[in-house]
Amino acid sequence: MGRAINSFTSWVDGSNIIGGQNRLPETNLARAVLSRAFLDSMGYLNPQSSHGRGELAYLKNSARKFISAKKRIFREWCDIADADPDYVAELYDDLTYHMNNGKLKNLRIKVVIEKLVDRI
C-alpha cells in the first residue's frame, strides 16, 4: 500500500519551499492581503465583481489609507508577511507614481502587483 497524502506530509515534502525558505500559511495569507490592498487601491476588480462608482471609490480610498508604513495594522500585516513595511510602502509609492504617469499602461496591473509582492 502507498502512503496517504495529508496536509502535513504535503507540507514537509518540500513543495512549499519558495526561494529557499519554507513559508507558513500565515505568511502566504498576509502576502495575499497586501496584494489585494495594492489591487484595490488601483481599482482592479475581478470580472465577477459588481460595484457602483461610490463603492469603488470607497474601496480604493480604504486600500490607499491601509497602505501606510505609519499605520499599526499595516505594520502587523507586513510583519506576518515577513516584509519590511517601509519597503512595501515605498514599492506602493513607486507603483502609483508609474501608474499615474502612464508607464504601466500596456501592462497587466495584476501581474505587475503579483510580481512585486513575490519580491518582498
VENKA-V479379 format. One line per field, one symbol per residue. psi: psi as a letter, one per 30 degrees, with the letter a starting at -180 (. if undefined). A space follows every 50 residues. Layout:
psi = ???
This chain:
psi = klkkkaeeefeffffgkkggljkleeeeeeeeeeeeeeeeffgjllffkj kleeeeeeeeeeeeeeikffkeeeeeeeeefhkjeeeeeeeeeeeeeeef ggfgegljeeeeeeeeeff.
